[in-house]
Amino acid sequence: MRVLVVENYENTGLGQVGAAIAEVGGEIDLCKPYRGEPLPGDSRDHHALVVLGGGQNALADQAYPYFPVLLELIRDFEARDRAVLGICLGSQLIARAFGGHNRIGGSTEFGWREVSLTEEASEDGVLCELPDRFPIFQWHDDTFSMPPDAVRLAASSVTGNQAFRIGRATYGFQFHFEADRPMVRQWSESFAELIATKQPGWAGRLEEEMAQHGPQADAAGLTIARAWVAAI
């Protein structure tokens, strides 16, 4: 199994998705197009695609001219029935690729927040083993409308579209299920100045919130990661 991972921003990482891929002996090809590395022209050499998050918005084609190429690549993977996973910015790009509308700003969530699964999630192969509600790490300002052929799978009190599926195995997750406690701690250190400007007091709340919500969030995230990998 070869998985193409598209990194869009420094210090993001695969987290629990990487762990789930490693468990089954999968190979990862990491591409960093924001640094000028070229994206593959199609999906032929890979069984699956992961599109990670980033601080930019999903309409920033001028600053990130590879975005339109990435949208075509996403559509090619789906058309060949090869699994696709988008997280945060990645989910916004998948939504855009299939006709959803990106809304910039107005949907800010940060920290561990509760998400609720839809009725459709109970029959979804990736989410069916999860509880109806669970905490999971969030870090986003933007959101999107559902693409015409998408199945909505999760929501929060702030953001109505938290997860969706297109076709058999193309998934978008607005929340950061890949971010386990070590990754959240790493982000909190790497992006400390940025977080302090947007979320004052986070450094003082981190350990308490992590202890309260981290174990349940990590368990849910690893369940999602393993189930998506099983769908490849």
N, CA, C and O of each residue as an XYZ file, in Angstrom:
928
protein
N       0.839     -1.192      0.000
C       0.000      0.000      0.000
C       0.877      1.247      0.000
O       1.729      1.423      0.871
N       0.657      2.103     -0.983
C       1.388      3.376     -1.052
C       0.394      4.515     -0.910
O      -0.607      4.576     -1.623
N       0.682      5.413      0.018
C      -0.209      6.527      0.313
C       0.519      7.831      0.018
O       1.601      8.081      0.549
N      -0.075      8.652     -0.825
C       0.456      9.986     -1.101
C      -0.073     10.943     -0.049
O      -1.285     11.060      0.134
N       0.829     11.632      0.644
C       0.453     12.604      1.661
C       0.875     13.989      1.184
O       2.052     14.233      0.920
N      -0.088     14.885      1.077
C       0.180     16.263      0.650
C       0.198     17.147      1.883
O      -0.826     17.335      2.541
N       1.360     17.685      2.190
C       1.527     18.610      3.310
C       1.424     20.030      2.767
O       2.093     20.377      1.794
N       0.594     20.840      3.390
C       0.336     22.198      2.917
C       0.943     23.291      3.786
O       0.844     24.472      3.456
N       1.573     22.904      4.901
C       2.006     23.895      5.892
C       3.059     23.270      6.782
O       3.065     22.055      6.982
N       3.955     24.094      7.321
C       4.990     23.593      8.221
C       4.373     23.022      9.509
O       3.330     23.481      9.975
N       5.040     22.022     10.059
C       4.710     21.483     11.381
C       3.269     20.993     11.499
O       2.610     21.208     12.516
N       2.794     20.334     10.447
C       1.460     19.747     10.546
C       1.604     18.287     10.967
O       1.535     17.999     12.162
N       1.798     17.369     10.050
C       2.074     15.989     10.431
C       0.866     15.086     10.362
O      -0.276     15.546     10.376
N       1.132     13.791     10.286
C       0.089     12.777     10.124
C      -0.505     12.282     11.437
O      -1.650     11.830     11.463
N       0.244     12.359     12.511
C      -0.285     11.935     13.799
C      -0.829     10.516     13.759
O      -0.143      9.581     13.348
N      -2.081     10.373     14.197
C      -2.676      9.048     14.319
C      -2.944      8.401     12.960
O      -3.023      7.176     12.872
N      -3.083      9.187     11.919
C      -3.222      8.603     10.578
C      -1.924      7.902     10.193
O      -1.949      6.800      9.644
N      -0.802      8.533     10.476
C       0.476      7.890     10.207
C       0.656      6.604     10.993
O       1.193      5.622     10.480
N       0.200      6.613     12.250
C       0.297      5.407     13.068
C      -0.544      4.277     12.478
O      -0.111      3.125     12.452
N      -1.743      4.608     12.006
C      -2.625      3.588     11.437
C      -2.061      3.021     10.132
O      -2.187      1.826      9.866
N      -1.443      3.877      9.326
C      -0.815      3.398      8.090
C       0.370      2.483      8.421
O       0.565      1.448      7.783
N       1.152      2.875      9.420
C       2.307      2.065      9.809
C       1.888      0.702     10.330
O       2.590     -0.285     10.109
N       0.763      0.630     11.013
C       0.291     -0.640     11.573
C       0.066     -1.702     10.504
O       0.228     -2.895     10.760
N      -0.309     -1.262      9.300
C      -0.573     -2.227      8.224
C       0.593     -2.305      7.236
O       0.471     -2.919      6.176
N       1.711     -1.687      7.583
C       2.897     -1.774      6.734
C       2.841     -0.911      5.490
O       3.534     -1.194      4.513
N       2.028      0.140      5.506
C       1.913      1.004      4.341
C       3.122      1.901      4.152
O       3.830      2.223      5.106
N       3.348      2.300      2.905
C       4.423      3.223      2.562
C       3.831      4.610      2.342
O       2.740      4.749      1.788
N       4.560      5.638      2.782
C       4.104      7.014      2.660
C       5.041      7.785      1.740
O       6.255      7.804      1.942
N       4.462      8.416      0.736
C       5.188      9.353     -0.116
C       4.739     10.758      0.267
O       3.595     11.134      0.010
N       5.627     11.534      0.877
C       5.289     12.866      1.354
C       5.643     13.911      0.304
O       6.778     13.968     -0.168
N       4.665     14.734     -0.057
C       4.869     15.805     -1.032
C       4.561     17.137     -0.364
O       3.540     17.279      0.308
N       5.451     18.120     -0.552
C       5.294     19.440      0.045
C       5.204     20.487     -1.069
O       6.180     21.189     -1.336
N       4.063     20.595     -1.708
C       3.953     21.528     -2.834
C       4.076     22.992     -2.426
O       4.423     23.827     -3.262
N       3.804     23.325     -1.172
C       3.982     24.712     -0.727
C       5.447     25.120     -0.730
O       5.770     26.306     -0.674
N       6.337     24.122     -0.796
C       7.765     24.382     -0.933
C       8.237     24.243     -2.380
O       9.436     24.303     -2.653
N       7.318     24.060     -3.285
C       7.662     23.949     -4.692
C       7.799     22.542     -5.217
O       8.118     22.361     -6.392
N       7.571     21.534     -4.391
C       7.645     20.157     -4.867
C       6.440     19.863     -5.758
O       5.312     20.197     -5.396
N       6.661     19.241     -6.919
C       5.547     18.997     -7.843
C       4.630     17.882     -7.368
O       5.083     16.877     -6.821
N       3.346     18.073     -7.583
C       2.379     17.016     -7.312
C       2.384     16.000     -8.441
O       2.671     16.364     -9.582
N       2.078     14.742     -8.165
C       1.923     13.761     -9.254
C       0.815     14.198    -10.213
O      -0.119     14.900     -9.825
N       0.935     13.776    -11.461
C      -0.063     14.148    -12.451
C      -1.372     13.406    -12.305
O      -2.410     13.880    -12.767
N      -1.338     12.228    -11.657
C      -2.562     11.449    -11.458
C      -2.345     10.488    -10.298
O      -1.329     10.541     -9.606
N      -3.326      9.605    -10.100
C      -3.322      8.713     -8.932
C      -2.721      7.351     -9.202
O      -2.751      6.498     -8.315
N      -2.176      7.103    -10.380
C      -1.829      5.741    -10.779
C      -0.819      5.052     -9.873
O      -0.856      3.830     -9.732
N       0.082      5.809     -9.256
C       1.142      5.192     -8.460
C       0.805      5.060     -6.980
O       1.650      4.637     -6.191
N      -0.418      5.416     -6.594
C      -0.773      5.389     -5.177
C      -2.151      4.784     -4.965
O      -3.026      4.870     -5.826
N      -2.322      4.175     -3.812
C      -3.600      3.567     -3.460
C      -4.524      4.541     -2.736
O      -5.736      4.329     -2.691
N      -3.962      5.601     -2.172
C      -4.765      6.537     -1.389
C      -4.063      7.886     -1.324
O      -2.868      8.003     -1.598
N      -4.841      8.901     -0.954
C      -4.352     10.279     -0.858
C      -4.793     10.877      0.465
O      -5.951     10.744      0.862
N      -3.856     11.542      1.151
C      -4.168     12.305      2.359
C      -3.779     13.754      2.112
O      -2.652     14.034      1.704
N      -4.705     14.679      2.357
C      -4.444     16.109      2.217
C      -4.549     16.733      3.602
O      -5.622     16.747      4.207
N      -3.431     17.247      4.097
C      -3.376     17.757      5.458
C      -3.843     19.216      5.543
O      -4.187     19.837      4.538
N      -3.842     19.736      6.760
C      -4.335     21.076      7.019
C      -3.290     22.150      6.784
O      -2.200     21.889      6.275
N      -3.660     23.385      7.176
C      -2.749     24.509      7.012
C      -3.415     25.807      7.411
O      -4.635     25.878      7.561
N      -2.602     26.827      7.581
C      -3.123     28.114      8.007
C      -3.749     28.934      6.902
O      -4.444     29.909      7.184
N      -3.520     28.563      5.639
C      -4.097     29.303      4.518
C      -5.552     28.901      4.312
O      -6.016     27.905      4.868
N      -6.269     29.684      3.506
C      -7.648     29.297      3.211
C      -7.715     28.551      1.885
O      -6.770     28.580      1.097
N      -8.828     27.891      1.649
C      -8.967     26.974      0.517
C      -9.146     27.683     -0.817
O      -9.213     27.030     -1.859
N      -9.223     29.011     -0.801
C      -9.364     29.770     -2.046
C      -8.104     30.553     -2.390
O      -8.126     31.398     -3.285
N      -7.011     30.282     -1.694
C      -5.786     31.072     -1.828
C      -4.942     30.612     -3.015
O      -3.761     30.301     -2.861
N      -5.559     30.571     -4.208
C      -4.853     30.071     -5.385
C      -3.677     30.966     -5.786
O      -2.669     30.474     -6.293
N      -3.802     32.269     -5.561
C      -2.726     33.166     -5.984
C      -1.459     32.920     -5.167
O      -0.357     32.883     -5.714
N      -1.622     32.753     -3.873
C      -0.463     32.500     -3.017
C       0.004     31.051     -3.112
O       1.183     30.759     -2.913
N      -0.930     30.141     -3.418
C      -0.613     28.707     -3.503
C      -1.117     28.188     -4.847
O      -2.158     27.534     -4.910
N      -0.379     28.479     -5.924
C      -0.874     28.165     -7.271
C      -1.027     26.678     -7.568
O      -1.560     26.310     -8.614
N      -0.571     25.828     -6.671
C      -0.770     24.391     -6.880
C      -2.171     23.935     -6.492
O      -2.541     22.796     -6.778
N      -2.958     24.792     -5.852
C      -4.287     24.366     -5.405
C      -5.151     23.802     -6.536
O      -5.716     22.722     -6.360
N      -5.284     24.470     -7.683
C      -6.103     23.888     -8.755
C      -5.610     22.519     -9.219
O      -6.415     21.653     -9.560
N      -4.296     22.320     -9.233
C      -3.740     21.004     -9.598
C      -4.125     19.968     -8.551
O      -4.461     18.832     -8.885
N      -4.075     20.362     -7.292
C      -4.452     19.457     -6.210
C      -5.934     19.093     -6.295
O      -6.304     17.950     -6.024
N      -6.777     20.039     -6.664
C      -8.201     19.740     -6.824
C      -8.417     18.688     -7.906
O      -9.237     17.784     -7.743
N      -7.690     18.804     -8.998
C      -7.793     17.799    -10.067
C      -7.305     16.440     -9.593
O      -7.879     15.409     -9.942
N      -6.247     16.445     -8.800
C      -5.703     15.181     -8.288
C      -6.703     14.514     -7.341
O      -6.888     13.298     -7.391
N      -7.339     15.295     -6.493
C      -8.368     14.762     -5.599
C      -9.476     14.097     -6.410
O      -9.905     12.986     -6.099
N      -9.932     14.788     -7.449
C     -11.011     14.235     -8.279
C     -10.565     12.965     -8.997
O     -11.366     12.052     -9.196
N      -9.294     12.903     -9.387
C      -8.791     11.713    -10.075
C      -8.762     10.510     -9.137
O      -9.147      9.409     -9.531
N      -8.313     10.710     -7.908
C      -8.327      9.605     -6.941
C      -9.742      9.096     -6.736
O      -9.971      7.887     -6.746
N     -10.690      9.996     -6.552
C     -12.073      9.572     -6.304
C     -12.644      8.854     -7.517
O     -13.341      7.850     -7.371
N     -12.354      9.359     -8.716
C     -12.886      8.746     -9.938
C     -12.367      7.328    -10.130
O     -13.048      6.492    -10.724
N     -11.164      7.050     -9.632
C     -10.577      5.708     -9.734
C     -10.897      4.846     -8.507
O     -10.339      3.761     -8.345
N     -11.789      5.329     -7.653
C     -12.206      4.626     -6.439
C     -11.025      4.356     -5.520
O     -10.914      3.285     -4.922
N     -10.141      5.350     -5.418
C      -9.018      5.257     -4.493
C      -9.283      6.210     -3.329
O      -9.721      7.343     -3.527
N      -9.018      5.743     -2.140
C      -9.424      6.453     -0.931
C      -8.750      7.822     -0.830
O      -7.580      7.984     -1.173
N      -9.514      8.794     -0.354
C      -9.027     10.156     -0.144
C      -9.419     10.588      1.261
O     -10.529     10.319      1.721
N      -8.495     11.260      1.935
C      -8.757     11.799      3.261
C      -8.273     13.241      3.306
O      -7.107     13.518      3.024
N      -9.162     14.156      3.658
C      -8.793     15.551      3.844
C      -9.102     15.978      5.265
O     -10.188     15.715      5.782
N      -8.137     16.643      5.896
C      -8.292     17.103      7.273
C      -8.163     18.621      7.307
O      -7.209     19.177      6.763
N      -9.117     19.287      7.940
C      -9.147     20.737      8.097
C      -9.082     21.409      6.718
O     -10.036     21.288      5.951
N      -8.001     22.107      6.378
C      -7.879     22.662      5.028
C      -8.109     21.589      3.978
O      -8.725     21.857      2.947
N      -7.626     20.387      4.223
C      -7.828     19.299      3.272
C      -9.289     19.012      3.018
O      -9.678     18.746      1.881
N     -10.111     19.061      4.063
C     -11.552     18.839      3.878
C     -12.180     19.977      3.096
O     -13.082     19.758      2.288
N     -11.704     21.192      3.334
C     -12.220     22.352      2.609
C     -11.873     22.266      1.121
O     -12.667     22.658      0.266
N     -10.688     21.755      0.824
C     -10.295     21.582     -0.572
C     -11.088     20.467     -1.245
O     -11.444     20.586     -2.418
N     -11.371     19.385     -0.521
C     -12.207     18.332     -1.091
C     -13.605     18.877     -1.375
O     -14.169     18.623     -2.440
N     -14.158     19.619     -0.431
C     -15.472     20.218     -0.658
C     -15.460     21.095     -1.907
O     -16.376     21.025     -2.726
N     -14.436     21.909     -2.051
C     -14.316     22.764     -3.235
C     -14.201     21.933     -4.506
O     -14.812     22.262     -5.522
N     -13.423     20.863     -4.453
C     -13.205     20.030     -5.638
C     -14.498     19.441     -6.184
O     -14.612     19.180     -7.381
N     -15.473     19.234     -5.299
C     -16.712     18.572     -5.718
C     -17.930     19.494     -5.663
O     -19.067     19.030     -5.582
N     -17.679     20.803     -5.709
C     -18.778     21.737     -5.880
C     -19.295     22.406     -4.638
O     -20.279     23.142     -4.710
N     -18.671     22.180     -3.491
C     -19.048     22.912     -2.288
C     -18.507     24.332     -2.340
O     -17.605     24.632     -3.123
N     -19.056     25.198     -1.511
C     -18.629     26.594     -1.460
C     -17.861     26.844     -0.167
O     -18.328     26.501      0.920
N     -16.683     27.442     -0.293
C     -15.865     27.751      0.873
C     -16.281     29.084      1.473
O     -16.461     30.068      0.756
N     -16.433     29.109      2.787
C     -16.733     30.341      3.511
C     -15.538     30.678      4.382
O     -15.171     29.916      5.277
N     -14.937     31.822      4.114
C     -13.722     32.223      4.802
C     -14.089     33.016      6.054
O     -14.720     34.069      5.964
N     -13.692     32.509      7.219
C     -13.990     33.174      8.487
C     -15.384     32.857      8.988
O     -16.198     32.260      8.283
N     -15.644     33.269     10.219
C     -16.975     33.130     10.790
C     -17.291     31.786     11.392
O     -18.434     31.537     11.776
N     -16.299     30.906     11.486
C     -16.562     29.560     12.020
C     -15.396     29.098     12.893
O     -14.870     27.999     12.718
N     -15.002     29.959     13.837
C     -13.805     29.696     14.628
C     -14.077     28.688     15.746
O     -15.019     28.831     16.525
N     -13.229     27.675     15.797
C     -13.218     26.715     16.896
C     -11.764     26.372     17.194
O     -10.958     26.189     16.283
N     -11.440     26.289     18.481
C     -10.079     25.936     18.888
C     -10.141     25.157     20.191
O     -10.906     25.487     21.097
N      -9.325     24.120     20.267
C      -9.286     23.274     21.451
C     -10.179     22.057     21.275
O     -10.730     21.826     20.199
N     -10.315     21.288     22.339
C     -11.167     20.108     22.283
C     -12.627     20.540     22.384
O     -13.033     21.172     23.359
N     -13.397     20.195     21.377
C     -14.801     20.572     21.321
C     -15.632     19.342     20.951
O     -15.153     18.439     20.266
N     -16.857     19.323     21.407
C     -17.714     18.173     21.136
C     -18.248     18.214     19.717
O     -18.655     19.265     19.222
N     -18.243     17.061     19.069
C     -18.908     16.893     17.779
C     -19.978     15.817     17.933
O     -19.876     14.924     18.773
N     -21.000     15.931     17.100
C     -22.111     14.974     17.109
C     -22.197     14.313     15.748
O     -22.086     14.981     14.720
N     -22.391     13.017     15.737
C     -22.540     12.288     14.486
C     -23.983     12.375     13.994
O     -24.916     12.475     14.791
N     -24.154     12.336     12.694
C     -25.480     12.311     12.096
C     -26.010     10.881     12.071
O     -25.281      9.931     12.358
N     -27.270     10.743     11.729
C     -27.846      9.395     11.606
C     -27.122      8.589     10.532
O     -26.931      7.381     10.672
N     -26.722      9.265      9.462
C     -26.029      8.575      8.370
C     -24.700      7.977      8.823
O     -24.239      6.981      8.265
N     -24.083      8.590      9.841
C     -22.793      8.082     10.323
C     -22.916      6.699     10.937
O     -21.948      5.938     10.937
N     -24.083      6.361     11.458
C     -24.258      5.049     12.089
C     -24.133      3.915     11.085
O     -23.903      2.767     11.466
N     -24.284      4.233      9.795
C     -24.156      3.227      8.747
C     -22.892      3.414      7.915
O     -22.699      2.742      6.902
N     -22.041      4.327      8.350
C     -20.803      4.604      7.626
C     -19.681      3.718      8.145
O     -19.505      3.579      9.355
N     -18.918      3.116      7.226
C     -17.887      2.170      7.619
C     -16.763      2.752      8.438
O     -16.118      2.022      9.191
N     -16.502      4.043      8.320
C     -15.413      4.671      9.066
C     -15.864      5.165     10.438
O     -15.072      5.165     11.380
N     -17.112      5.583     10.566
C     -17.569      6.234     11.793
C     -18.530      5.401     12.637
O     -18.876      5.807     13.746
N     -18.962      4.266     12.145
C     -20.047      3.535     12.811
C     -19.681      3.006     14.187
O     -20.581      2.710     14.974
N     -18.406      2.875     14.513
C     -18.002      2.344     15.815
C     -17.839      3.424     16.875
O     -17.507      3.118     18.021
N     -18.067      4.686     16.511
C     -17.871      5.787     17.446
C     -19.135      6.081     18.237
O     -20.233      5.759     17.783
N     -19.001      6.693     19.425
C     -20.192      7.154     20.144
C     -20.851      8.307     19.381
O     -20.235      8.923     18.511
N     -22.107      8.586     19.719
C     -22.838      9.636     19.018
C     -22.206     11.007     19.214
O     -22.279     11.860     18.330
N     -21.584     11.219     20.374
C     -20.920     12.486     20.686
C     -19.556     12.194     21.302
O     -19.401     11.235     22.058
N     -18.583     13.017     20.978
C     -17.258     12.854     21.571
C     -16.468     14.144     21.391
O     -16.734     14.904     20.460
N     -15.496     14.403     22.271
C     -14.620     15.571     22.101
C     -13.526     15.259     21.100
O     -13.063     14.122     20.999
N     -13.118     16.277     20.363
C     -12.040     16.112     19.380
C     -11.383     17.466     19.193
O     -12.018     18.498     19.411
N     -10.118     17.478     18.792
C      -9.401     18.747     18.701
C      -9.809     19.520     17.447
O      -9.936     18.960     16.358
N     -10.010     20.824     17.641
C     -10.407     21.725     16.558
C      -9.404     22.874     16.455
O      -8.871     23.351     17.457
N      -9.167     23.300     15.223
C      -8.390     24.530     15.007
C      -8.726     25.034     13.607
O      -8.079     24.650     12.632
N      -9.729     25.885     13.511
C     -10.110     26.414     12.202
C     -10.948     27.675     12.367
O     -11.558     27.916     13.408
N     -10.956     28.470     11.303
C     -11.796     29.662     11.209
C     -12.801     29.558     10.069
O     -13.827     30.238     10.080
N     -12.511     28.710      9.088
C     -13.306     28.651      7.859
C     -14.215     27.427      7.862
O     -14.079     26.532      8.696
N     -15.134     27.411      6.921
C     -16.011     26.258      6.756
C     -16.420     26.150      5.294
O     -15.837     26.815      4.438
N     -17.418     25.319      4.998
C     -17.806     25.046      3.614
C     -19.236     24.545      3.589
O     -19.772     24.103      4.606
N     -19.848     24.619      2.419
C     -21.150     23.979      2.224
C     -20.919     22.557      1.715
O     -19.867     22.249      1.154
N     -21.915     21.702      1.918
C     -21.810     20.332      1.459
C     -21.787     20.272     -0.071
O     -22.624     20.900     -0.719
N     -20.850     19.533     -0.653
C     -20.922     19.270     -2.095
C     -22.219     18.544     -2.433
O     -22.774     17.849     -1.581
N     -22.707     18.692     -3.653
C     -24.013     18.112     -4.007
C     -24.161     16.623     -3.728
O     -25.241     16.181     -3.337
N     -23.107     15.843     -3.917
C     -23.218     14.393     -3.760
C     -22.650     13.880     -2.437
O     -22.448     12.678     -2.267
N     -22.397     14.787     -1.511
C     -21.780     14.388     -0.247
C     -22.816     13.933      0.775
O     -23.968     14.369      0.755
N     -22.382     13.049      1.667
C     -23.187     12.602      2.804
C     -22.607     13.262      4.058
O     -21.444     13.042      4.396
N     -23.412     14.063      4.739
C     -22.937     14.734      5.947
C     -22.897     13.739      7.092
O     -23.855     13.000      7.318
N     -21.781     13.724      7.817
C     -21.566     12.700      8.836
C     -21.400     13.245     10.248
O     -21.584     12.500     11.211
N     -21.056     14.531     10.402
C     -20.836     15.072     11.747
C     -21.023     16.574     11.745
O     -20.895     17.232     10.712
N     -21.334     17.116     12.936
C     -21.553     18.545     13.114
C     -21.121     18.943     14.519
O     -20.969     18.095     15.399
N     -20.924     20.246     14.717
C     -20.719     20.788     16.061
C     -21.665     21.965     16.243
O     -22.370     22.349     15.310
N     -21.682     22.535     17.439
C     -22.585     23.647     17.701
C     -22.206     24.897     16.917
O     -23.049     25.766     16.692
N     -20.945     24.995     16.501
C     -20.469     26.160     15.750
C     -20.460     25.901     14.253
O     -20.801     26.778     13.459
N     -20.073     24.705     13.877
C     -19.842     24.367     12.476
C     -20.728     23.195     12.075
O     -20.539     22.073     12.545
N     -21.693     23.462     11.207
C     -22.662     22.428     10.839
C     -22.088     21.294     10.036
O     -22.602     20.177     10.077
N     -21.017     21.567      9.297
C     -20.424     20.542      8.429
C     -19.031     20.194      8.950
O     -18.045     20.850      8.612
N     -18.969     19.161      9.770
C     -17.709     18.751     10.383
C     -17.091     17.534      9.710
O     -15.882     17.323      9.810
N     -17.896     16.734      9.030
C     -17.369     15.560      8.342
C     -18.349     15.149      7.254
O     -19.561     15.324      7.388
N     -17.795     14.593      6.159
C     -18.644     14.143      5.058
C     -17.927     13.054      4.273
O     -16.714     12.870      4.382
N     -18.708     12.348      3.490
C     -18.163     11.318      2.596
C     -18.712     11.546      1.202
O     -19.875     11.906      1.023
N     -17.847     11.327      0.211
C     -18.248     11.336     -1.189
C     -17.896      9.974     -1.765
O     -16.765      9.512     -1.613
N     -18.842      9.329     -2.420
C     -18.582      8.013     -2.984
C     -18.286      6.995     -1.911
O     -18.851      7.052     -0.818
N     -17.397      6.055     -2.217
C     -17.098      4.973     -1.283
C     -16.164      5.398     -0.166
O     -16.421      5.083      0.996
N     -15.081      6.108     -0.484
C     -14.032      6.310      0.523
C     -13.304      7.641      0.377
O     -12.104      7.719      0.641
N     -14.013      8.692     -0.041
C     -13.443     10.040     -0.022
C     -14.061     10.772      1.166
O     -15.261     11.047      1.186
N     -13.224     11.084      2.154
C     -13.700     11.658      3.411
C     -13.061     13.019      3.671
O     -11.868     13.218      3.443
N     -13.877     13.942      4.150
C     -13.393     15.221      4.628
C     -13.741     15.390      6.093
O     -14.888     15.182      6.490
N     -12.760     15.766      6.900
C     -12.962     16.016      8.325
C     -12.471     17.423      8.648
O     -11.290     17.728      8.481
N     -13.378     18.274      9.109
C     -12.959     19.601      9.534
C     -12.150     19.522     10.828
O     -11.207     20.291     11.013
N     -12.501     18.615     11.710
C     -11.790     18.501     12.989
C     -10.509     17.691     12.832
O     -10.356     16.894     11.907
N      -9.596     17.926     13.769
C      -8.255     17.317     13.708
C      -8.223     16.004     14.490
O      -7.637     15.935     15.570
N      -8.851     14.970     13.946
C      -8.825     13.684     14.643
C      -7.433     13.079     14.659
O      -7.140     12.222     15.493
N      -6.564     13.516     13.739
C      -5.202     12.982     13.705
C      -4.357     13.497     14.864
O      -3.322     12.915     15.187
N      -4.799     14.593     15.495
C      -3.990     15.278     16.506
C      -4.209     14.661     17.884
O      -5.164     15.001     18.583
N      -3.318     13.753     18.265
C      -3.366     13.194     19.612
C      -2.682     14.157     20.575
O      -2.228     15.228     20.172
N      -2.612     13.778     21.832
C      -2.071     14.693     22.834
C      -0.632     15.120     22.557
O      -0.328     16.303     22.706
N       0.266     14.224     22.163
C       1.619     14.701     21.838
C       1.641     15.708     20.695
O       2.421     16.660     20.728
N       0.798     15.512     19.688
C       0.771     16.451     18.572
C       0.209     17.806     19.007
O       0.731     18.848     18.611
N      -0.845     17.796     19.816
C      -1.395     19.061     20.302
C      -0.358     19.810     21.132
O      -0.234     21.029     21.017
N       0.374     19.098     21.954
C       1.418     19.753     22.744
C       2.498     20.330     21.824
O       2.984     21.437     22.053
N       2.870     19.581     20.789
C       3.868     20.073     19.836
C       3.374     21.334     19.130
O       4.113     22.312     19.022
N       2.118     21.319     18.646
C       1.562     22.507     18.003
C       1.532     23.695     18.970
O       1.820     24.828     18.585
N       1.184     23.423     20.214
C       1.089     24.498     21.197
C       2.441     25.156     21.433
O       2.511     26.341     21.759
N       3.499     24.398     21.272
C       4.848     24.950     21.397
C       5.308     25.611     20.097
O       5.842     26.720     20.117
N       5.100     24.931     18.972
C       5.588     25.442     17.685
C       4.867     26.718     17.256
O       5.466     27.607     16.652
N       3.578     26.798     17.574
C       2.762     27.944     17.162
C       2.343     28.785     18.366
O       1.267     29.382     18.367
N       3.195     28.828     19.388
C       2.827     29.488     20.644
C       2.466     30.953     20.451
O       1.479     31.418     21.020
N       3.243     31.693     19.661
C       2.961     33.119     19.479
C       1.647     33.326     18.727
O       0.850     34.186     19.100
N       1.420     32.549     17.681
C       0.182     32.664     16.920
C      -1.022     32.336     17.798
O      -2.022     33.054     17.773
N      -0.933     31.262     18.567
C      -2.046     30.866     19.422
C      -2.310     31.927     20.479
O      -3.465     32.212     20.797
N      -1.257     32.509     21.023
C      -1.425     33.520     22.078
C      -2.190     34.736     21.585
O      -2.918     35.366     22.353
N      -2.030     35.073     20.306
C      -2.743     36.235     19.768
C      -4.213     35.936     19.515
O      -5.055     36.831     19.593
N      -4.522     34.685     19.211
C      -5.902     34.320     18.864
C      -6.650     33.661     20.012
O      -7.873     33.764     20.106
N      -5.911     32.981     20.888
C      -6.521     32.249     22.001
C      -5.740     32.559     23.281
O      -5.029     31.695     23.795
N      -5.867     33.792     23.802
C      -5.128     34.146     25.026
C      -5.458     33.187     26.166
O      -6.613     32.812     26.370
N      -4.436     32.806     26.889
C      -4.630     31.912     28.024
C      -4.547     30.438     27.691
O      -4.664     29.599     28.584
N      -4.347     30.096     26.408
C      -4.302     28.684     26.044
C      -3.190     27.938     26.769
O      -3.393     26.812     27.224
N      -2.019     28.556     26.880
C      -0.898     27.871     27.526
C      -1.249     27.467     28.952
O      -0.812     26.419     29.427
N      -2.035     28.294     29.634
C      -2.432     27.975     30.992
C      -3.542     26.956     31.095
O      -3.706     26.317     32.135
N      -4.316     26.793     30.017
C      -5.433     25.848     30.024
C      -5.079     24.489     29.441
O      -5.810     23.517     29.635
N      -3.955     24.417     28.725
C      -3.645     23.240     27.922
C      -3.670     21.957     28.734
O      -4.368     21.011     28.369
N      -2.929     21.906     29.817
C      -2.799     20.645     30.551
C      -4.133     20.197     31.140
O      -4.455     19.009     31.117
N      -4.904     21.137     31.664
C      -6.196     20.773     32.241
C      -7.151     20.239     31.185
O      -7.804     19.215     31.390
N      -7.232     20.936     30.053
C      -8.126     20.486     28.982
C      -7.649     19.165     28.389
O      -8.456     18.304     28.038
N      -6.336     19.015     28.280
C      -5.795     17.772     27.744
C      -6.139     16.596     28.646
O      -6.519     15.530     28.162
N      -6.007     16.783     29.950
C      -6.326     15.714     30.881
C      -7.807     15.372     30.847
O      -8.177     14.206     30.984
N      -8.659     16.379     30.667
C     -10.098     16.172     30.679
C     -10.597     15.502     29.411
O     -11.422     14.591     29.471
N     -10.099     15.949     28.258
C     -10.660     15.517     26.979
C      -9.735     14.629     26.142
O     -10.201     13.897     25.269
N      -8.424     14.693     26.407
C      -7.469     14.027     25.548
C      -7.652     12.533     25.393
O      -7.623     12.041     24.265
N      -7.842     11.776     26.483
C      -7.965     10.321     26.311
C      -9.126      9.907     25.409
O      -8.957      9.046     24.546
N     -10.292     10.502     25.598
C     -11.440     10.145     24.770
C     -11.236     10.593     23.328
O     -11.593      9.879     22.391
N     -10.658     11.786     23.157
C     -10.409     12.288     21.806
C      -9.399     11.415     21.071
O      -9.582     11.107     19.894
N      -8.338     11.019     21.762
C      -7.321     10.179     21.125
C      -7.908      8.838     20.698
O      -7.599      8.332     19.619
N      -8.758      8.265     21.553
C      -9.368      6.977     21.213
C     -10.266      7.105     19.993
O     -10.236      6.255     19.104
N     -11.066      8.171     19.947
C     -11.935      8.386     18.787
C     -11.114      8.612     17.529
O     -11.430      8.072     16.470
N     -10.059      9.410     17.645
C      -9.237      9.707     16.481
C      -8.553      8.487     15.907
O      -8.484      8.328     14.688
N      -8.041      7.617     16.776
C      -7.372      6.416     16.288
C      -8.384      5.458     15.663
O      -8.063      4.769     14.695
N      -9.593      5.409     16.200
C     -10.642      4.589     15.594
C     -10.947      5.062     14.180
O     -11.087      4.247     13.268
N     -11.049      6.376     13.993
C     -11.301      6.924     12.654
C     -10.140      6.604     11.728
O     -10.345      6.159     10.598
N      -8.921      6.829     12.204
C      -7.747      6.597     11.366
C      -7.661      5.150     10.908
O      -7.438      4.881      9.727
N      -7.837      4.224     11.833
C      -7.746      2.803     11.475
C      -8.853      2.394     10.503
O      -8.621      1.616      9.578
N     -10.055      2.925     10.721
C     -11.174      2.559      9.850
C     -10.980      3.113      8.444
O     -11.312      2.444      7.465
N     -10.441      4.339      8.330
C     -10.192      4.880      6.983
C      -9.096      4.069      6.289
O      -9.226      3.743      5.109
N      -8.035      3.746      6.997
C      -6.964      2.942      6.394
C      -7.517      1.597      5.928
O      -7.118      1.095      4.877
N      -8.423      1.017      6.695
C      -9.014     -0.263      6.299
C      -9.830     -0.152      5.022
O     -10.055     -1.151      4.338
N     -10.281      1.073      4.692
C     -11.075      1.284      3.480
C     -10.225      1.481      2.234
O     -10.759      1.549      1.127
N      -8.917      1.573      2.399
C      -8.045      1.806      1.236
C      -8.059      0.589      0.320
O      -7.390      0.585     -0.713
